[in-house]
Amino acid sequence: MRHHRFLDDRLPSEQPYALYFRDDERTVFGVLRFERSKDNPYSSFATVTRKIMDDAEFRESLIDEGSKKVWKGR
């Protein structure tokens, strides 16, 4: 998984939050987005990672082939 945050020291909880993920074979790509980082209901990076990995229905709702470009060159 790749964790990407837009940071602004003035209003950190008001900034967008995006968590990009892919499978090891690079056949599934997705992203979990929140308009504001404070809208993220998961208590930690580990919790949301486990949710994406363990909950197939949740993961399917986040599939976004357009997010594949984030992984180019990695």
PLY file of the C-alpha trace (Angstrom):
ply
format ascii 1.0
element vertex 74
property float x
property float y
property float z
element edge 73
property int vertex1
property int vertex2
end_header
0.00 0.00 0.00
1.03 3.54 -0.58
-0.01 6.27 1.77
-0.32 9.76 0.33
-1.25 12.88 2.28
-1.53 16.49 1.34
-0.16 18.42 4.27
-0.77 21.97 5.36
0.34 22.87 8.88
-2.42 25.44 9.20
-5.38 23.06 8.78
-4.13 19.46 8.76
-7.47 17.88 9.60
-9.17 19.79 6.77
-6.85 18.48 4.06
-7.71 15.69 1.59
-6.62 12.15 2.43
-5.89 9.43 -0.11
-4.65 5.89 0.44
-3.58 4.08 -2.76
-3.28 0.31 -2.89
-2.50 -2.50 -5.31
-2.03 -6.24 -5.21
1.40 -7.87 -5.56
0.70 -8.95 -9.14
-0.19 -5.36 -10.10
-3.55 -6.41 -11.48
-5.79 -4.64 -8.94
-5.49 -0.93 -8.17
-7.57 1.20 -5.90
-7.78 4.28 -3.75
-9.60 5.28 -0.58
-10.28 9.03 -0.49
-11.69 11.43 2.05
-12.37 15.10 1.40
-10.88 15.91 4.81
-8.45 13.74 6.73
-10.59 14.17 9.85
-13.42 12.32 8.02
-11.37 9.10 8.09
-13.24 6.84 10.57
-10.33 4.41 10.94
-8.14 4.91 13.99
-4.85 4.01 12.33
-3.11 3.19 9.09
-2.92 -0.45 10.22
-6.69 -0.59 10.78
-7.61 0.72 7.35
-4.98 -1.52 5.72
-6.49 -4.58 7.43
-9.99 -3.48 6.36
-8.93 -3.22 2.70
-7.08 -6.54 2.76
-9.66 -8.57 4.68
-12.97 -7.20 3.38
-13.38 -8.12 -0.31
-16.65 -6.21 -0.71
-15.14 -3.05 0.77
-12.01 -3.44 -1.38
-14.10 -3.91 -4.54
-15.87 -0.62 -3.84
-12.49 1.16 -3.96
-11.16 -0.30 -7.23
-9.97 2.52 -9.48
-7.91 1.65 -12.56
-7.04 5.34 -12.86
-4.99 5.06 -9.68
-2.60 2.74 -11.54
-0.61 5.79 -12.68
0.47 6.45 -9.07
2.52 3.24 -9.19
4.44 3.92 -12.42
8.17 3.52 -11.82
7.75 1.95 -8.38
0 1
1 2
2 3
3 4
4 5
5 6
6 7
7 8
8 9
9 10
10 11
11 12
12 13
13 14
14 15
15 16
16 17
17 18
18 19
19 20
20 21
21 22
22 23
23 24
24 25
25 26
26 27
27 28
28 29
29 30
30 31
31 32
32 33
33 34
34 35
35 36
36 37
37 38
38 39
39 40
40 41
41 42
42 43
43 44
44 45
45 46
46 47
47 48
48 49
49 50
50 51
51 52
52 53
53 54
54 55
55 56
56 57
57 58
58 59
59 60
60 61
61 62
62 63
63 64
64 65
65 66
66 67
67 68
68 69
69 70
70 71
71 72
72 73
